[in-house]
Amino acid sequence: MDGIDPDFEGRVLVVANRLPMTIKPKDDGEFEYSISSGGLVAGMKGLAKVVDFKWFGWPGIEVHRNDKDKVRLHLADNFNAVPIFLSNDLAEKHYNGFSNSILWPLLHRMPEKAGSETDWSKAYQEVNEIFADNILPYVEDNDMIWVHDYHLLLLPGILRDRLKKKKNLKIGFFLHTPFPTEDYFTILPFREEICKSLLMCDVVGFHTNQYAKDFLDSARIVLPGVARSPMDLHWAGRRVLVHGFPLGIEADEWREKLETEAAQSELASIQQQFKGQKILLGVDRLDYIKGIPQKLQAFDRFLTEHPEWVGKVVLIQLAIPTRADVDTYRVLREEVEQLVGRVNGKHATFKYTPVHYLYRSIKPDLLSALYAAADVCVISSVRDGLNLVSYEYVACQGKKKGVMMMSNYVGAMKTLPPSSMVVFNPWDTLRFAEKINQALNMGEEEREKRYKEIMKIVDTWTSAKWGKIFLETMMEGEIPKNVGMPDRDPLEEWQSDVPDSETGKVEP
């Protein structure tokens, strides 16, 4: 793929809460640097193939003042990255406090999960100001600044205010979560400041056009004088493009992982261990948005309603630790582990364990092997921005052509063809269980047909293409035409043929 406009004279500055590498101190006083995992890092890795950019972010640890220059130099020379240093206390209040205990649940429409402490709000504002302080010295005329995610919602406005004298400066923002509907957005702290900040951008991007529409509607409610066209906002003499730019993956990289000796060895081991059994696979961060309890309850119901499958199917649930210091997540872990014990206690035999639960991160080669071995991938989120697990699973399913089960509350429902997936409501335990039965009994011809439909989009809409089109939109001031961007609302199409009980929240 070609790079962005060859006549572009500026530079691209990418800003995110975290740098794309993990930094750990060693016993000898030096530091160990390793590339991090995660959707944003993977997405920007794809973009790096076509665009050179400098990355700004927090290094993840508190660095002593005597070591800061050493870390700056190493990151500049080896990663083209600029660290933004924070104290542990400030980082904790900003990240686990305001960002993940207030913003995260509200953005996912779960106000009952939100906490509140006064110093969290102050910390959030302070961190956004500190980021601006560190970015300003690097900005030149004609640059493009691309800010990412909910940790830095106030940053675009701060930068625009402080960089008024820079010529032809473009600022873009991308949100990697859902955007709430206006009734939830109006609960948010700093809602006016957030809207004003985002309206200082040239382009605001979301994973789906539905999230873009929700932002357009919310901005009109919160700020007087906002006018909207179908996909842009006009306020205080500014025009802001607002659109869906769904993130993708580099499917070839996952296929390459699967072909490594380590992955093939893991795959053979998994196939031998579960010989004669079907594998349901869940790959989720241990987060309350991911619907892991709902998945376990539905699997329990499935085994109860279909005892002929006992001993013939297993659920491998990978629960990746996240935000373990936050009380809500500790409670969730206890709930999930109790449910695992309950399902196994109810349905296990001396030779059969129905749920294999892993609370840890695993290496990419093992993950690709798990993807390849699974007959069904179950994504049961009760709210999810996009969910790239769906893309990764299909990329590793070239031989088996496994079935994708997808909750109707997942952003990928807007980008992947719903006809290619078994779609369900995670709150409706009985129907969810029957959908598991449907997926396990699906014939080879039907599986292959659905696989090809999804793979066509996964192979076409890559992370490199996502980043390139976002930057081109910033440069041109218009959405590029004929880019093959998924731009429909399949959830509405799907809902038109489904009973109301499957599209609304039904308590199990």
C-alpha positions in Angstrom: 0.0 0.0 0.0 1.3 3.4 -0.9 1.9 6.0 1.8 -0.1 9.2 2.4 0.1 12.2 0.0 3.7 12.5 -1.2 3.2 16.3 -1.2 2.6 16.3 2.6 5.2 18.6 4.1 4.6 18.0 7.8 5.0 15.2 10.3 2.6 12.8 12.1 2.6 13.0 15.9 0.7 10.1 17.5 -0.4 10.7 21.1 -1.9 7.9 23.4 -2.0 7.3 27.2 0.6 4.6 26.9 3.7 4.2 24.8 3.7 1.1 22.6 6.4 -0.6 24.7 6.7 -1.8 28.3 9.6 -0.5 30.3 10.9 -2.5 33.3 13.9 -1.6 35.5 16.7 -4.2 35.7 19.0 -5.0 38.7 22.0 -3.3 37.0 20.2 0.1 36.9 19.4 -0.2 33.2 15.9 -0.7 31.7 14.3 -3.5 29.7 12.1 -2.5 26.7 9.6 -4.7 25.0 6.8 -4.1 22.6 3.3 -4.1 24.2 0.2 -5.9 23.0 -3.2 -4.5 22.5 -5.5 -3.2 19.7 -4.0 0.3 19.4 -0.4 -1.0 19.3 -1.3 -3.6 16.7 -3.2 -1.0 14.6 -0.4 1.5 14.7 2.1 -1.2 13.8 0.2 -1.7 10.6 0.2 2.1 9.9 3.9 2.2 10.5 4.3 0.3 7.2 3.1 3.3 5.3 3.7 6.3 7.5 6.5 7.5 9.7 5.3 8.9 13.0 6.5 10.0 16.4 4.7 8.4 19.4 4.0 10.3 22.7 2.8 8.6 25.8 3.4 7.5 29.4 6.0 4.8 29.8 3.9 2.9 32.4 6.2 3.4 35.4 7.6 6.2 37.5 11.1 7.0 36.3 13.6 8.6 38.7 14.7 12.1 37.7 18.3 10.8 37.3 17.1 8.2 34.7 14.8 10.4 32.6 17.4 11.6 30.1 18.6 8.0 29.6 15.1 6.8 28.9 14.3 9.7 26.6 17.4 9.1 24.6 16.8 5.3 24.2 13.2 5.8 23.2 14.1 8.5 20.7 16.9 6.5 19.1 15.2 3.1 19.0 11.4 3.7 18.9 11.0 7.3 17.6 9.0 7.8 20.8 8.8 10.5 23.5 8.0 9.5 27.1 5.7 11.7 29.2 6.6 11.1 32.8 4.1 11.0 35.6 4.3 10.1 39.3 2.8 6.8 40.3 0.1 8.6 42.4 -0.9 10.9 39.6 -0.9 8.1 37.0 -3.1 5.9 39.3 -5.7 8.6 39.9 -5.8 9.5 36.2 -5.8 5.9 34.8 -7.5 3.6 37.4 -9.3 6.5 38.9 -11.0 8.9 36.5 -10.4 7.1 33.2 -11.3 3.6 34.1 -13.6 4.0 37.1 -15.7 6.9 35.7 -15.2 7.4 32.0 -15.0 3.7 31.0 -18.3 2.6 32.6 -20.2 5.7 31.4 -18.9 5.4 27.8 -20.2 1.8 27.9 -23.5 2.9 29.3 -23.0 1.3 32.8 -23.3 4.2 35.3 -23.9 1.7 38.1 -20.3 0.6 37.7 -18.9 4.2 38.1 -17.1 5.5 41.2 -16.2 9.0 42.1 -13.5 10.8 44.0 -12.8 14.6 43.8 -9.0 14.2 43.2 -9.6 11.9 40.3 -11.1 14.8 38.3 -8.2 17.0 39.2 -5.7 14.3 38.2 -7.4 13.8 34.8 -7.2 17.5 34.0 -3.6 17.7 35.2 -2.4 14.8 33.1 -4.0 16.2 30.0 -2.2 19.5 30.7 1.1 17.7 31.3 0.7 15.8 27.9 0.2 19.2 26.2 3.3 20.7 28.0 5.5 17.8 26.6 4.1 17.8 23.1 4.3 21.6 22.4 8.1 21.8 21.9 7.9 19.2 19.1 5.1 20.7 17.0 5.9 22.5 13.8 3.9 24.1 11.0 2.0 21.6 8.8 2.1 18.8 11.4 -0.7 16.4 12.0 -1.4 15.5 15.7 -3.5 12.3 16.1 -4.8 11.9 19.7 -6.2 8.5 20.8 -8.8 7.4 23.3 -10.7 8.4 26.4 -7.7 9.0 28.6 -7.0 12.3 26.7 -10.4 13.7 25.8 -9.4 17.2 26.9 -6.0 17.3 25.1 -7.2 18.4 21.6 -8.7 21.5 23.0 -5.7 22.4 25.1 -3.3 21.9 22.1 -5.5 24.0 19.8 -5.6 26.8 22.3 -1.8 26.8 22.8 -0.8 26.3 19.2 -2.8 29.1 17.6 0.2 30.5 15.8 1.1 27.2 14.0 0.2 27.3 10.4 -1.9 24.5 8.8 -1.9 22.4 11.9 -4.3 19.5 11.8 -5.6 17.7 14.9 -7.5 14.5 14.9 -9.0 12.3 17.6 -10.0 8.7 17.6 -12.1 7.0 20.3 -11.5 3.3 20.7 -14.6 2.7 22.8 -18.3 3.1 22.0 -19.7 6.6 22.3 -22.8 6.7 24.6 -26.2 7.9 23.5 -27.1 11.4 24.7 -28.9 10.3 27.8 -25.7 8.6 29.1 -23.3 11.3 27.7 -25.1 14.0 29.8 -24.0 12.1 32.9 -20.3 12.5 32.1 -18.2 14.9 34.1 -16.6 17.6 31.9 -19.2 16.9 29.2 -19.1 20.5 27.9 -15.3 20.6 28.1 -15.1 17.2 26.3 -17.4 18.4 23.5 -15.5 21.7 23.1 -12.2 19.9 23.1 -13.3 17.4 20.4 -14.8 20.3 18.3 -11.3 21.8 18.2 -10.3 18.8 16.0 -10.4 18.6 12.3 -11.5 15.0 12.3 -13.1 12.9 15.1 -13.2 9.2 14.4 -15.1 6.2 15.9 -15.2 2.5 15.1 -18.7 2.8 13.6 -21.0 5.4 12.1 -23.5 4.7 14.9 -21.0 5.9 17.5 -20.3 9.0 15.3 -24.1 9.7 15.1 -24.3 9.4 18.9 -21.6 12.0 19.3 -23.2 14.3 16.7 -26.5 14.1 18.6 -24.8 14.5 22.1 -22.8 17.6 21.0 -26.0 19.4 19.9 -27.6 18.7 23.2 -24.6 19.8 25.4 -23.4 22.8 23.5 -25.5 25.7 22.3 -24.9 26.8 18.7 -23.9 23.4 17.3 -25.3 22.7 13.9 -24.9 19.3 12.2 -24.9 18.0 8.7 -25.1 14.2 8.1 -21.4 13.6 9.0 -20.0 16.8 10.3 -20.5 19.5 13.0 -20.3 23.3 12.7 -19.6 25.3 15.8 -17.9 28.6 16.5 -16.9 29.0 12.9 -15.3 25.5 12.7 -16.3 22.5 10.6 -15.4 19.1 12.2 -15.6 15.9 10.2 -17.2 13.1 12.3 -17.2 9.6 10.9 -16.7 5.9 11.4 -13.2 4.5 10.7 -13.3 0.9 12.0 -9.9 -0.5 13.0 -8.7 -3.7 11.3 -5.9 -6.2 11.6 -3.1 -7.4 9.4 -4.5 -10.9 8.8 -1.3 -12.1 7.1 0.6 -11.5 10.3 -1.7 -13.9 12.2 -1.4 -16.5 9.5 2.4 -16.2 9.7 2.2 -16.6 13.5 0.2 -19.8 13.1 2.8 -21.3 10.7 5.7 -20.9 13.2 7.2 -24.0 14.7 6.0 -23.0 18.2 2.4 -22.4 17.1 2.2 -25.7 15.2 3.6 -27.5 18.2 0.9 -25.9 20.5 -1.8 -26.6 17.9 -0.9 -30.3 17.8 -0.9 -30.4 21.6 -4.3 -28.8 21.8 -5.8 -31.1 19.2 -4.4 -34.2 21.0 -5.7 -33.1 24.4 -9.2 -32.4 23.1 -9.3 -35.2 20.6 -12.9 -36.2 19.9 -14.3 -33.0 21.5 -15.6 -29.7 20.0 -13.9 -26.6 21.3 -15.8 -23.4 22.2 -13.3 -20.5 22.7 -13.6 -17.3 24.6 -10.7 -14.7 24.4 -11.5 -11.7 26.6 -10.0 -9.2 28.9 -11.5 -9.9 32.3 -13.8 -6.8 32.1 -17.4 -6.5 33.0 -18.2 -5.3 29.4 -17.1 -8.7 28.0 -20.1 -10.7 29.2 -18.0 -13.7 30.6 -20.6 -14.5 33.3 -23.4 -14.5 30.7 -21.3 -16.9 28.5 -20.7 -19.3 31.4 -24.4 -19.2 32.3 -25.4 -20.0 28.7 -22.9 -22.8 28.5 -24.3 -24.3 31.7 -27.8 -24.0 30.3 -26.7 -25.6 27.0 -25.2 -28.6 28.7 -28.4 -29.0 30.9 -30.7 -28.8 27.9 -28.5 -30.9 25.6 -27.0 -33.7 27.8 -25.9 -35.5 24.7 -23.1 -33.0 24.4 -21.7 -33.6 27.9 -18.2 -35.0 27.3 -18.1 -33.9 23.7 -17.6 -30.2 24.0 -15.4 -27.9 26.1 -15.3 -24.2 26.7 -11.8 -22.8 26.8 -12.1 -19.3 28.4 -9.0 -17.1 28.3 -9.5 -14.2 30.8 -6.7 -11.7 30.4 -6.0 -9.8 33.6 -6.8 -6.1 33.5 -7.2 -3.3 36.1 -6.8 -5.8 38.9 -6.4 -2.9 41.4 -9.9 -1.7 40.8 -12.5 -3.1 43.2 -15.1 -3.7 40.4 -12.7 -6.0 38.6 -11.8 -7.9 41.7 -15.5 -8.6 42.3 -15.9 -9.7 38.7 -13.0 -12.1 38.9 -14.6 -13.7 42.0 -17.9 -14.0 40.2 -16.4 -15.6 37.1 -14.3 -18.1 39.1 -17.3 -19.1 41.1 -19.3 -19.7 37.9 -16.5 -21.8 36.5 -16.5 -23.9 39.6 -20.3 -24.2 39.5 -20.4 -25.3 35.8 -17.6 -27.8 36.3 -19.0 -29.1 39.6 -22.4 -29.7 37.9 -21.3 -31.3 34.6 -17.8 -32.7 35.0 -16.9 -36.4 35.2 -13.7 -38.1 36.2 -12.5 -37.8 32.6 -14.2 -34.7 31.5 -13.9 -31.0 32.5 -16.3 -28.8 30.6 -14.7 -25.4 31.3 -11.0 -24.8 31.0 -10.3 -21.4 32.5 -7.0 -19.5 32.1 -6.6 -16.2 34.0 -3.5 -14.9 32.4 -2.0 -13.4 29.2 -0.5 -15.9 26.7 2.0 -15.5 23.9 0.9 -14.9 20.4 1.9 -18.3 19.1 -0.3 -20.1 21.7 -3.1 -17.7 21.0 -3.0 -18.3 17.2 -3.0 -22.1 18.0 -6.1 -21.7 20.2 -7.8 -19.7 17.4 -7.0 -22.4 14.9 -8.1 -25.3 17.1 -11.4 -23.8 18.1 -14.6 -24.9 16.4 -16.6 -21.9 17.6 -15.4 -18.5 18.9 -17.9 -17.0 21.3 -17.9 -13.2 21.8 -20.5 -12.4 24.4 -19.8 -8.7 25.2 -22.7 -6.7 26.7 -21.1 -3.6 25.2 -17.9 -3.4 23.1 -16.3 -0.8 20.9 -15.3 -3.1 18.1 -13.6 -6.3 19.3 -10.7 -7.5 17.1 -10.8 -11.0 18.5 -13.4 -11.7 15.9 -11.0 -10.7 13.1 -8.0 -12.6 14.6 -10.1 -15.8 15.0 -11.2 -15.8 11.4 -7.6 -15.0 10.2 -6.5 -18.3 11.8 -9.3 -20.4 10.6 -8.2 -21.1 7.0 -8.4 -24.9 7.5 -11.2 -25.5 10.0 -13.6 -22.7 8.9 -15.0 -22.4 12.4 -18.2 -20.5 13.4 -18.2 -17.0 14.8 -20.8 -16.4 17.5 -21.3 -12.7 18.1 -23.3 -10.7 20.6 -25.4 -8.0 19.1 -23.8 -5.4 21.4 -20.4 -5.6 19.7 -19.1 -2.9 17.4 -17.9 -5.5 14.9 -21.6 -6.3 14.2 -21.5 -3.0 12.2 -18.5 -4.0 10.1 -18.8 -7.7 9.5 -21.8 -9.3 7.7 -24.3 -10.5 10.2 -25.4 -13.3 7.9 -21.9 -14.8 8.4 -22.2 -15.0 12.2 -24.5 -16.7 14.7 -25.8 -13.6 16.4 -27.3 -13.7 19.9 -28.4 -11.6 22.9 -26.0 -12.4 25.8 -28.8 -11.5 28.3 -31.2 -14.1 27.0 -29.7 -17.2 28.5 -32.1 -19.7 26.9 -31.8 -18.4 23.4 -28.0 -18.0 23.8 -27.8 -21.7 24.8 -29.7 -22.7 21.7 -27.4 -20.5 19.5 -24.5 -22.6 20.9 -26.3 -25.7 19.8 -26.9 -24.2 16.3 -23.2 -23.3 16.0 -22.0 -26.7 17.0 -24.3 -28.5 14.6 -23.6 -26.2 11.6 -22.6 -28.1 8.4 -19.3 -27.8 6.6 -20.7 -26.1 3.5 -22.5 -23.4 5.6 -19.4 -22.8 7.7 -17.2 -22.3 4.6 -19.7 -19.9 3.1 -19.8 -17.8 6.3 -16.0 -17.9 6.6 -15.5 -16.5 3.1 -17.9 -13.6 3.8 -16.0 -12.5 6.9 -12.6 -13.1 5.5 -13.3 -10.8 2.5 -13.6 -7.8 4.9 -10.9 -8.9 7.3 -8.3 -9.2 4.5 -9.4 -5.9 2.8 -9.9 -3.6 5.7 -6.5 -3.7 7.4 -5.1 -1.6 10.2 -2.7 0.1 7.7 -5.7 1.1 5.6 -7.6 2.3 8.6 -4.7 4.7 9.7 -4.0 5.8 6.1 -7.6 6.8 5.4 -7.9 8.6 8.8 -4.8 10.7 8.0 -5.9 11.4 4.5 -9.2 12.6 5.8 -7.3 15.0 8.1 -5.2 16.3 5.2 -8.0 16.6 2.6 -10.8 17.7 4.9 -13.1 15.2 3.2 -13.8 11.5 3.6 -11.9 9.7 0.7 -14.3 8.1 -1.8 -14.2 4.5 -3.0 -12.1 3.2 -0.1 -14.2 0.1 0.6 -14.9 1.3 4.2 -17.7 -0.7 5.9 -20.4 1.9 6.1 -23.7 0.3 6.8 -25.8 -0.6 9.9 -26.2 -4.4 9.7 -27.4 -4.5 13.3 -30.6 -2.6 12.2 -31.0 -5.0 9.3 -30.6 -8.0 11.6 -32.9 -6.6 14.2 -35.7 -6.2 11.7 -35.9 -10.0 11.4 -35.5 -10.9 15.1 -38.1 -11.0 17.8 -38.0 -8.1 20.3 -36.9 -10.5 23.1 -33.6 -11.0 21.3 -32.7 -7.4 20.8 -33.6 -6.1 24.3 -32.0 -6.9 27.6 -33.6 -10.0 29.0 -32.4 -11.0 32.5 -31.4 -14.6 32.7 
